[in-house]
Amino acid sequence: MSGGIPPPIKDVKIKYSQIFINNEFVNSVSGKTFPTLNPCHGEPICQVQESDKADVDKAVAAAKAAFKWGSEWRRTDASKRGLLLNKLADLIERDLVYAASLETLDCGKPYKAAFGDIAFSVNCLRYYAGWADKVEGKTIPVDGDFFCYTKHEPVGICGQIIPWNYPIPMFIWKIAPALACGNVCVVKPAEQTPLTALYMGALIKEAGFPPGVVNIVPGYGPTAGAAISTHPEINKVAFTGSTEVGQVIMQAAGASNLKRCSLELGGKSPCVIFADADLDSAVAVAHEAVMTNMGQCCVAGSRTYVQEGIYDEFVAKSVARAQKRKVGDPFDSETENGPQVDADQLSKIIDLVKSGESEGARMMCGGKQKGDKGYFMEPTVFADVKDNMRISKEEIFGPVQQIIKFTDIEEVIDRANKTHYGLGAAIFTKDIDKAMTFTSAVQAGTVWVNTYNSVCPQSPFGGFKMSGIGRELGEYGLHEYTEVKNILINNEFVNSASGKTFPTLNPCHGETICEIQESDKADIDKAVAAAKAAFKRGSKWRCMNASERGLLINKLAHLIERDRIYLASLETLDNGKPFKSSLGDIEFGLSLLRYYAGWADKIEGKTIPVDGDFFCYTKHEPVGICGQIIPWNFPILMFLMKICPALACGNVCVVKPAEQTPLTALYMGALLVEAGFPPGVVNILPGYGPTAGAAISTHPEINKVAFTGSTEVGQIVMQVAGASNLKRCSLELGGKSPCVIFADADLDSAVATAHEAAMICMGQCCFAGSRTFVQDSIYDEFVAKSVELAKKRYVGDPFDSQTINGPQIDAIQLSKIIDLVKSGESEGARMMCGGKQKGDKGYFMEPTVFADVKDNMRIAKEEIFGPVQQIMKFHDMDEVIERANNTHYGLAAAIFTKDIDRIMTFTNAIQAGTVWVNTYCCVACQAPFGGFKMSGIGRELGEEGLREYTEVKNVIIKVPQKNS
């Protein structure tokens, strides 16, 4: 190949057209097939077996078996995974000519482009093969007498939905990081271009990947794609395609089982040429930016902004270049553009071209279908394009260049950013000041300087705003395919727009403390406007040094420390938790503030040694306006857990405290003003979930939503975030955490810790250890000691220093607890103590212990959120791991034993975001916190918590000559 690209195979033989499941090619369950068409003439190439829900179910079952604890794949060394990926790269390289010819036949791209795509894919495989044994956790110096470390574990079964424009590269972009991290995959190639993906299946088997690790299900989006997005046993979905379909997928992922989502979606990328640029080079690169792959590229530079002094010359040269572009047989070595992928795509392009003419743009060349056979389109150039025209706003996905005039840098930045897309951008200039201003100000995931479409395996790729969520490629691409497991061993107050108020009640007696101004959509709109002004480029907050942000956060800590007695008293009054617990929460909050204050000037990007004559670096930029919805069980602590990392990263916040406990959050507002935070940086809006909370989740100008609360509400938040503007979501949700005690544990210590794990905060804790699994030989003694401890637990006035449990939060919560307690009795569990409301005033609940609890009882499955311990008997390690994992929750877990082998087996096998060993409830500001499965998405606390509040911007600069 050193002498050039070898010739294609023009008469390509189709080797595989069946579904690939469990390393075997099989027919569809339904027996149905669909045609894949040659876009050069629209005739069928062959019939392909059509997957639907039944086939996806089979593929998921195969993937589940491959991912099962103890399977061949799970026991494969990480370095061996790297060898398998390299072997796959070798096989693709061996068959490069065949694969490129097959790609050209199926999707119509020029053979030389297909050949280059596959060579890039080989590099991508080798890059991730090198990462396979480098997916490392950290040891973390947490406060207290504990050893803490994190592990990055595979997410599990990954559903991956591939587009038709780059079939092989997108297939490899998806599977390579997933497999490097140890996941298993169910891949749906686009229905227009399934053939190369199926051929990859044969090579995956030949490479030696175990059965079920990669499964390939060709089919249609509304059937096979929907089955992946909604499947309850798929843990993560990765999709590349249109923004509209991405929104549907995110909503389906939220409605089903809160799948992790990475979405690489549409774009309308600005390519900005200044008068000082090398004109001929800029014309050539801008032409290629929009014409490459027939314009069927998410990052196509279709909005070409040209400075007025060179505009006419640039247009003339661009028209001349477009008229020379050869459109024809994609197997011809001189062809630059083949056909569009299908008739629908061609029709869409022509419709948008006609709209450009009708709206007053000047069509300088092209604009029509080329020939009467196949789906070929003439390269088209428009001049005098205005920002409000459809061709300037909508993604065309065709060879249509829109050339737009601008005057100066401030104007073009404003216009370039005025879109809901944010995938790519480019600037052409010799002026370093212009280049640096533009790369900082433009809202795009990748910014090129004096080049375009330079994509490398080593550097991240993905979008801002509605161009997607997450990143592919580079080290960042690995983050999408792991769960972090944390293991610990031992500015102005105003009335509501409506004038309405609501009462906050004292849970000790149910009477009103005071009336609170009730926020609704109108108030959220005002808060977002204030936050938007505070986040505007050039504002006081945006111009503030990162170190100064740290000083402000530290100042807030000083003020809270000054007022901690008042704040703890206010928390106890409003929430009912014992005063000493409120004071402890504030102490933790102070540590949290100081921890993130220290991070403010350490949020660093990387310089990346990419292939080619380029300098590449990444920046971690603030997401923007963050909507944060706070629960009622830890009001101050959750408020600070949300705002601290957001502010450290430079974001602005719109915070809704729980309607049950708004008072401490409002007092925090006064302290934020006193600390010196600029107006609009933090806005606090008490109100109800269905009004104020819904307004935050659906608001089109809020960029990110963070929610702590129930899994059911979390699903709604994720769905509406996807339906509105694809907000980034971090969700810290429910749990049903197992606390596992082996016979060799220190019994008295285990009893005391397991008791506290279930009873802490009156049981109103997302990670409460409510499923207490006790080994059979010590079961009876453990139950007896637990009952004795529960009976001694003092329930009463939360301001009394002897009180351990105050009231539940409100009548609704108390009623729910009592209903679940009654269900435990009726289903046959033995209630050993408690079980009733304590007294007839307020919402106090007796500490309750159940024995002989079975896994199928409601009290063993549902989150109780009350002081109810369920003690369950088990026999051995394998049994208890299986039972502990048999839940859709995965927030926390604990093991009590002196046996190191048991500890290592349990901490590896348990599906939980935090695992404690011989302790419980040890949460540290330095260590990440969050859940697996339906216990949430994302992490709070630690360095991981910062990732939720930044967008990664990738900047690639053309350099005259590379020197390593």
N, C-alpha and C positions, 0 to 999 in steps of 0.2 A: 504493500500500500504506500510505500515511500515515494513511488513515482506518480501518485495521484489516486483518485478514487477508482476502484475496479468497476467494470461495467455491471449494469443491473441484470437481473434475470427477468426478461420481459414476459415470458410465459410461466408465471408463478403457479406452482402446484399447491393447492390447499390441502394441508395435512390434518388440520384439526378444526372441527366445527361443533364439537359437543361441549357439554358442561364439564368443568374440571373440579371434582370433589374427591377428597381423600386420596390424591395422587392417581385418580382414575378418570378417564373420559367416559361420561355416561349421557344417556338421553334424558330429556326433561320428563318430569313426572306426568305432565299433561300430554306429552307426545307432540306438543306444538313446536313449530319452527318459525323463523322469520328470515327474510332475505337481507343480505348485506349487498349494497349496490356499488357498482363502479361509477364514481362521480364524473368520469370522462364521457360516459354515454347513458348513464342511468339504468343500465341493465344489471340483473342480479349476478353476483360473483358466485354465490353458493347460498344454500339454506343453512341457518345456524339454529341449534337447539335453543328454545326460548325458556329461560328461567322465569319462574314466578314465586309466590310465597312458599309453596311446597318445596321447591328446590333450594331456596334460601334457608328454609328450616333444616334441610339435609346438610347443607354446607355448614351451618352453625353447629349442628350436632357433631360433625367431623372436627371442626375447629375446637369445640369444647373438649372433646376427647384428647385432642393433641395438646391442649393447654392444661389438662388435668394435672393436679399435684402428683409428682412421681412419674409423669410420662417421659418418653424418650426426649421430647423437645425441652421440657422443663429441666431435665437433668443434663442437657447439653451444655458444656462449658461455654462461657461467653466467647472465648478465643476460637472455639470450634464454630460458633455462629458466624464469626468473621471469615473463617475458612470457607464455609458454605457460600457466603455472599461473594467471595472472590472466585469461587468455582463457577457460580452462576455468571459472573462477569466474563470469565474465560469462555464459557459456552456461547454467550451472546456474541462475543468477539469472533469466535470461530464461525458463527452463522450470520455474521453481520450483513453480508450481501443479500442473503435470502430474506432476513428480517426486514432490511430496508426496502427491498423490492416488494415484499408483502404489504408493508406500511404504505408505500406509494400506490399500490393497486387499490387498497381499501379506503384510503382517505384522500388521495389525489395530490398530495404534496410532492414537489419535485424530488426525484430520487436523491440528488446530492444533499438536499435538506434533510430527508429521512435518514440518510447515511450519517450526517452530522449529529442529528438527534440521538441516534443509537450510540454513537461514539461518546457523546456526552453522558448518556445513561450508564455506560460501562464505567466511566470515571466516577459517577455518582455512587454506583455499587461499591467500587473500591474505596471511596471515601468513607462510606458508612461501615464497610467491613473493618476499617481501621478504628472505628469508634466502638465496636462491639464489646471489647473488654475494658473500655474506659468510661463507662456510664457509672460514675462514682457518686457516692453520698459523702457526707461530712461527719466528722466528730465535732461536737458543739460544746463549748465551755459554758454550760448553763449554771444558773445560781443554785446553791444548795448541794447536798451530799448525793449527787447523782452523776452517773456516766450517761451521756446522751450521744446517739449517732443517728444519722438518717440513711435510708436506702432508697434508691430509685428503682421501683419494681415495675414490670410490664403492666400495662392497663388491662390486657386480656384479649378479648375477641374484638378486632378492629374491622368495621365495615368501611370499605373504601370505594368511592364512586368516582369513576374516571371519565374525563371529557374526551371528545372526539378530535380535538385540534392537535394534540400531541400525544397520541395513544401510548407509545412505548415510554417516552420520558415521564409522563404522568403516572403510569403504572409503577415505574421504578422509584420515582419521588415518593410515592406512597408506601410501597412495601419495604424499601431499603431501611429507613429509620425504624419502622415498626419491627422488622425482623432483627435488626441490630440490638434492639432493646428487649427481645425475647417474646414479643407478641405473636399472635396468630391472626390470619387475615381472611376475610371474605370480600372478594373484589368484584365489582360490577363494571365491566368496560362499557363504553357508550354503545348503544345499539347500532349506530352508524359505522363503528370501527372496531368490531370485536376480534378480528382474526389474529392480530399480533399478540394480544393478551393471551389468547388460547395457546398460541405457540410458546409463549413464555411459560405456561403451565407445564408443557413437556420438558422444557429445560430445567425448571425448578425440580421436577422429579429426577431428572438425570443428574442434577447437581448433588442430590442426596438429602434434600429436605424431607423430614418425616411426613407421612401421610397426615393430611388435615391442617398442616401449618399454613399453606396457601390454597385457597379455593376460589375458583373463578366462575362467576355466574352471569353469562351474557343475557341480556333481556332489556325490557323497557323501563324507563324511570318510574311511571305511575304504578308498576307492578313490582318488579324486582328491586328497584331503587327504594320504593316506599316500604317494602318488606324489610330492607336493611335498616332504614331510618327508624322504624317503629319496633324492631325486634327486641323483646325484653332481655335477651341474653347477649346481645351485642353491647359492649362496654364503651365503644368510642366510634364515632363516624367521622370520616375525612372526605370532603367533597370538593371537587373543582368544577366550576360551571357558572351559570348565571346567578346574579344576586337574587333574582326572584325565587329561583329554586332553592338557593341557599337559605332563604328565610323560611321556606316550607320545611326544610330539613331540620333547622334549629328548633322550630316549633314542635315537630314530631319527636325529636330527641328529648325535648323537655316534657312532652305529654306522656311519653312511654316510660323510660327509666333513667332520665337525666343523664343520657350519654354525654361524654365529653365530645365537643365539636371542634374540628378545625375546618375552616371554610376559606377557600381561595376563589374569589368571585370576580365580578366584572370590573371594568375600568374605563376611564375616559381620560387617558393620561396626557398631561400637557408637555409639549416639547418646545422649549423657549429659546429663541435664537436672537442674541443681541447683535448690534451693528458691528461690534469689534471682533466677532467670531470669524474664523476661516470660512468664508462663504461657501466655496465649493465643497469642502468637507461637510459643513452643516447641511447643505442641500442633499448630499448623498446619504448621510446618516439619517436625516429626518425622513427622507423617502423610504429607506429600508425599515425605519421604525414603524411605519404604517402599512407598508406593502408586504413585509415578510409573512410567509405562510398564508398568502392571499388575504392578509388583514385579519385572519382568524386567530387573533392573539389577544389574551386578556389585557396585556400590558402595552398594546399597540399605542403608539404616540399619535393618536388621531387628531388631537387639538394642537396644531402647529402654530404657536404664537411667534410672530416675526416683528422685530422693531421697525418702526415706520420708515426710517432712513434707508433701509435695504429691502423694503417689502416688495416693490415691483420687480426688482431684479431676482429676488428669491423665488417669487411666483413663476417668473418666466423660466428660470432654470429647472424648477420642480416639474413644470409642465413638460419641458423637453425630456427630462429623465423618465417621467411616467410614460410618455409616448414611445420611448425606446424599450420599455420593459416587455420582454417576450412572454406571451401567454400561450400555452399549448400543452402538448403531450408531456406529462410529468416524467416520463422515462427518457426524454430527449435531454442531452447534457447541456443544451443552451437554454432550456426553459427556466424562467424565473418564477412564474406563477402557473400553477395547475388550476384545476377547477375548484369552485367552492364545494363544500362537503355534500350538499344535497339541494333539492329544489326549494325547500322551505327557506334555507339560508339565502339562496340567491334572490328569492322573492322579497325577503325582508330588506336586503341591501338595496334593491331597485326601488322599493317603496320609500326608503329613507332618502335616496338620491333625488327622487321626484319631489319630496318635501323640501329639500334644499333649494331646488329651482323655484318652487312655488313661493317659498318664503323670501326670495330675493338674493340668494347667494349666486355668484357667477360660476357656472360650470365651465372650466377651462379645457377639459379633455375627458374622454371616457363617458361613463354614465349609462352604458348599455351592456346587455348580455353579449358575449362574443361568440358568434356562430349560433347554430340552431341545434347543436347536439351537445349534451352534457350541461354542466353548470358553470361555464366559464364567464368571468366578468372582466370588463375592461378596467384597467387602472384609471382611477378617477381623481381629478383635482378640483377643488372648489376654492375660489378666492372671495374676498369681501364677506366672509362669514361672520355673523353676529352671535353673541353668547346665548341669545334666547331662541335660536333656531334649533329644531329637533336634531339636525346633524351635529350640532355643537354640544348637545346634552345627552343624547342617547348613544349607547354602545352599538356601533354599526356592525362590527365583526366582518368587515370586508375591505377591499383595497381602495379605500376612499380617504383622501387626505383633505382636511379642512384647514386652510391657511388664514390665520386671524391676525389682524394688525394690533400692535400695542405701542405705547409711548415710553413708559418708564418702569422701573423695577417694582415700585409699590403698587402701581396699577395692575401689572401682570401677575404679581403674587396674589392679590385680592381676587382677580378673575380666575386664576388657575385653581384656587382653593374653593371656588363657589360651585361645588358639586358634591353629591353624596358619595362619590367614588374617591379613592385615595390609594391606588395601587402603585403606579410608577410616575416619574417625572424626570425631565432632563433640562439642563441649561447648557447653552453653548456661548462661551465668552472667554476672553483672555484676562479678564479683570477678577483678581482673587477676591476682592470685596463683594462684588456681585455674586460670585459663586458661593461664598460663605453665607451671605444673607439669604440667598435663595434656598440653599440646602437646609438651612435652619428653619425657614418660614414655611416652606411648602409642606402640605399635609399629604405625605405619600410614604409608602413603606420602603420603596427603593428610589433613590435619586442618583441619576447619572450626570457626570460633568464632562462635556465634550465627547460623549459617546452615548450609545443607547443599546438596550437589550443585551447588555453584557451580564449574563447570568452564569454563576459558577457554583459547583457543588459546595464550596466552602462557605459561601455567604448566604445569609437568610433572605427569604423571599416571602412576601405577604403584604397585606394591605391595611391601611387606616380606614376608618369609617365603614361604609357599607361595601367596601372591596374585600372584606373578609375578617376572619378571626384566627389568630395563631400564625405560625410561621412554618414554612417548609425550607429544607436545605440548611446546611451549616449545623453547628452545634445546637442552635436554637430549634431546629427541626426535631431533635431528640426529645425536647421538653414535652412535645405533644403526645408522646407515646409512653410516658412513665407516670406512675403515681408515687408521690413522696410518702414514705413511711417513717415516722419518728419513733424511736425506741429509747425509753428512759429506764435506766436501771437504778434500783433504789435511788353683729356690729350695729345694729339698731333694732329695737323691739317695736313691732307694729301690730295693729289689730288685723284680724282676718278680713279678706275682701268681702265675705258674706255677712260679717258681723256676728256669726254664730260662735257659740262656745260649747264646751263639753266638760263634764265634771271628772276630776281625778279623785278616786276613792281611797280611803284608808282601809286596807284589808283586815285590820284588827277588829273593825266594827262595821265596815261597809258604808260609812257615812262620808259625805263629800269633804275633801280637804279644801279645794278651791275650784273655780271655773277657769278653763284654759281656752284661749282663742283657737278655734278649729280651722285648720288649713284644709283647703280643697284645691281643685285644679287651678283656679284663678291665682291662689297664693303660690302654688308651685311654679306657675308661669312667671310670676314676679321674681321668685327666688332664682329661677334659671336665668332670667334676664340680668339679674345682679351678678350671678356667677359668670355669665358669658362676658360681661363687661370687665370683670376682674381677671378673666383669662385671656382677654384680647391681647394680641401681639402689641408690645410696647407699653402695656399696663405696668403699674408699680409692682404687682406680684410677679409678672413675667420677667421683668427686668431685675428682680432681686437676685443677689448672689445665692447660690445653694447653701453656702455656709451661714448666710443670714437667716434662711429658712430654718436651719438648725437652731440658731439662737432664739428665734421666736417660739419654736416648740419647747425649748428648754425654759423659756420665760413662762410659758403656760404651765409647765410642770411646777415651777416655783410658786405660782399663784394657787394652784390646786393644793399644794402642800401647805401653804399658808391657811387655806380655808378647809382643810380636810375634815375637821370635826363637824363643821356646819354641813359640808357635803355628805358625809357619812350619815348624819342625823336626817338630812333631807331624803337620802336614799332609803333609809329604814322606814321613815314615815310613809313614803310613796309606794314602796315595794313590799314592805313587811319582813325583809330579811333581818336577822339579828344585827345589832349595831356593830359588834366586833367583826362580823362578816363583811359588812359594808366598808368598814375601815380597812380590812384586809384587801378588798377589791381596789380601793383607792391606792393603797401602797403598790399593788401590782401595776395599776395604771400609771403611776409615777415612773416605775421602772421602764414601762413600755414607751412613754414619752421620751425619756432620756436615751433609750436604745435607738429609736428612730431619728431623734435629733442628731445622733452620731452618724447615721447613714446619709443624711441629707446631701453631703458633698462627696459621697463615695458611690454614687449610682453611675457606674462607668460602662462605657461600651468597649469595643475591642477593635484592634487593627487586625486584619485578616489577610494572610498570604494567598490571595486568589490566583488562579491561572490567568495567564495573559499579561499584557502591558497595562496593568491597572493598579491603582492604589485603592484599597477598600477599607472602610471603617464603619462601625455601627455606633449609633447613638440611642440611648434609652430616653425617650421623650414622654412627658406626661400625657395621659390619655385625654384629659380635658375636664369636662363637667361630670362629676361622680355622684350619682344618686345612691344614698346609703340608708338602708332601712334596718332599724335597731330593734332587738327584742326587749321584752320586759324583765327577763330573769337576771340579767347582769347589766343594768342600764348604763352606769358610768363606764364600766370596763368595755362593753361592746361599742360604746360611742368612741372611746379612745382607740380600740383595736381597728376601727374603720378609718377614722380621720388621720391617725398618725402616719401610716405609710403613704396615704394619699397626699398629704401635705408635704412630707419629706420628698416626694417625687415631683412636687410642683403643681399638683392638681388643685381644683376648686371643688367644693362639696355642697350638696343639698341633702340635708340629713332629716329623716323622719324618725323621731323616737316613737316607741310604742305608746298607744293611746292610754294604756294603763299606768305608765310611769314616765311622764314627760318632764317632771320638775327639775331633775338634775341636769338634763341636757340643756334646758333653757338657762340654767345658772352657768353652765359651761359657755354659753353664748356671751354672757357678760364678761367672763374671764378671757375669752378670745379677743374681745375688743380691748380690754385692759392690757393684754399681752402685746398688742400692736399689729395684729393681722389686718391687712387692708380690707376695706369694705367689700363684701361679696365673695370673699374667699371661703367662708363657712356660713351657711344659711340653715336655720333650724326651724322645722315646720311640724309642730305637733298636729296630729289628726288621725283619722281612721284609715285602716288598710285599703278598703274598697274605694276610697276617694283619694286621699293624699298619696297613699302607697301606689295605687294604680296609676295616678298621674305621673309619678316618678318613673315607673316601669315602662310606660308607654310614651314618654315625652320624646319628641324627635330630636331635641338638642342636647339631651343627656347622653353622654358617650359610654358610660359604664354604670352598672348597677351592682351593688353589693348588698346581700340580704342574709340575715341570720333569723331562722325561725323554723317552722314546720316544713317537712318534705312536700306536703300537699301544696302549700303556698309557694314554695320554691319552684315547683313545676310550673305554676301559673306565671310566676315572674319570668322564668326562662322563655316560656312560650310568647308572652307579650313583648319581651325584649327582642325576640327574633322577628315577630310580626311588624314591629315598628321600624327600628333603624339598626337592627343587628348589634344592639349594645353588647359590650363585653360583660360577662356575668361571673361573679364569684358568689357561691352559695354555700353557707354553712348551716346544715340542716339537721334533721332528726337522727336519733340513734337508738340502738337496743344493745348496749355494749356488754359483751361477756366478760365476767370476772372469774377466772378458772383457778381453783385451789386444789393442789395435789396433796396426797397424804404426807409427803415429807416436808411440807411447809411448816413454818413456825405458826402453830394453830392460833394462839391468842392474837398474834400480830395480824394474821390473815382475817380473823373474825372482825377485829377492830377496823381494819382498812376496808374490807368489803362492806361493812355496815356504813361507814362514812361515804363510800362510793355510791351507795344507793340513796342515802338520806341527805347528802349535802344540798344546801339551798332548798330544803324541804322537798328534795327529789326533783326540783324544777331545773334540771341541768341536762343539756343535750347529750353529754357523754356519761350520764349516770350509769353505774354498773348494776343495772337492774336484773340482769340474768346472771345469778351467782351459781356457777357450776362447781360442785364439790364431789371429790372422789368418794366412791361408795364406802370405803373402810372407815372414813372419819365423818361421814355424812350426819349421823344422828347427833354426835357431840357438837359438830359445827352448828347445826340447827338450834340446839339447846342454848349454846352460848350466844348466838345471834339474837334469839328471842329475849334472853336476859338483858342484853345491851339495848335492844329496842325499847323495852319496858322502862329502862332508866333514862331514856332520852327526854330531856325537859322541853316541853312545848308550852309557849306562853308569850308574854309581852316581849317584843323584840328589843326593847330598850333595857330590859333586865339583863344584867351581866351573866346570870345563870342560864339564860335561855339558849338552847341549841337550835330549835326550830320555831320560827314564827308562823304566821298564817300562810296559806296558799294565796296566790295573787288575787283571785276573785271567785265569785260564786260559780261561774261557768267551769273554771278549772277544778274546783272542789267537786262539783257534780260529776265531771268526767272521771275523776279518780274513783269516786264511790261506785259509779257504774261499772268500772273495770274490776274493782274489788269484788263486787257482787257476781260478776261473770266468773271470776276465779273460783269462788265458792260453788257456784252452780255447775261448773265444769269438773269439779272433783278435787281441786287443790285443797290442802289443809291450811286453814288460816290459824296461825299459832298465836298471834296477838294483834291488837289494833283493829283496823277495818272500819272505823266510824269517824264521823265528825267529832271534834273535841269541843264541848261546850255548845251553847246556842247563840253565841255572838261572834261575828266575824267568820273567817274561813279557815279555821284551824283543823288539822287532820291528824289523827293518831298514827304514829309510826307503826307500820304493818309488816308482818313477815308471813310469807306463804312457804310451806313445804310440799313435797310430792308434786311439784309442778311439772307438767308435760309440755313438750315443745309445741303441740298443736293448740294449746290454750291461748285465749286472747291475751292474758296477762304476760305470756311468754313471747308474744309476737308484736303487740302494739306498744307504742311509746306511752307510758303512763304519765310521766311528768309529775310524780308525786312520791311521798315517802313510803314506797312499797317495795320490799325486797322479795324476789322470787328465788328460792333455793332449789336447785335441780341436781339430781344425782347422775354421775357418769362413772364409767369403768376404766377406760384407757385413753391414751393420747389420740389415736386416730379417730375414735368415736367423738371425742369432745371437739376436736378441730372441725370435723364435718358438721356437727350440730351447731357450733358457734358461728360457722360461716353460712349456715342455712337461713339467711335473712337478706332482705334487700338493703339493710343498713350496713355501714362499715366505718363508723366514726372512730371508735376506740376499743381497746381490749386490754386485759391484764392476765398475767400468769403468776402464781405463787408456787415456787418450788426451789429446792436447793440444787437440782440436777441440771448441769450446764447443757447436756444433750437435749433435754426437754425444752429448755429455754430457747435454744437455737432452732429447734424444729418448730416450736409454736410461733416464734417471732417471724420466721420465714413464711409459714403456711397461713397465718391468720390474715383475713382480708379486712384490714383496719388502718386508718391513717396514723394513729398513735397506738403504740403498744407499750404498756408498763410492765416491768418485771419486779415483783415483790414490793410494789407500791401502786398508788392510784391517784388520779386527779393532780398529777404533777405537771402543770403547764408553765412553761417558761417563755419569756418574751423573745429569747434567742432561737427557740426551736419552732419549726412550722407546725401548724394545727389545721386539720381539715380531714375530710372523709373520703373513703372509697365508695363506689356504687351510688346508692341514692341518698347517702349522707352528705352529698355536696359536690361542688366543683371548685377547684382552686384551693389555695392555702392562705391562711392568715398567720401572722407572727413570723419572726425570723427573716432572713434574707429572702426566702421564698415569698413572703407577703408583699415585697416590693414589686415582684413581677406582675402582680394583678393590676398595678397602677401605672404601667409604662407601655408605650408602643415602641417596637424596635424599628428604627429607621436605618436602612442600609445605603451607604453612599459610596459610589464607585466613580473614580476619577481616572480619565485617560492620562497616561504618562508617556513622554516621548520615547523612553527606553527603559526596559526593566533590568535591574541589577539585583540579584539575590544577595 
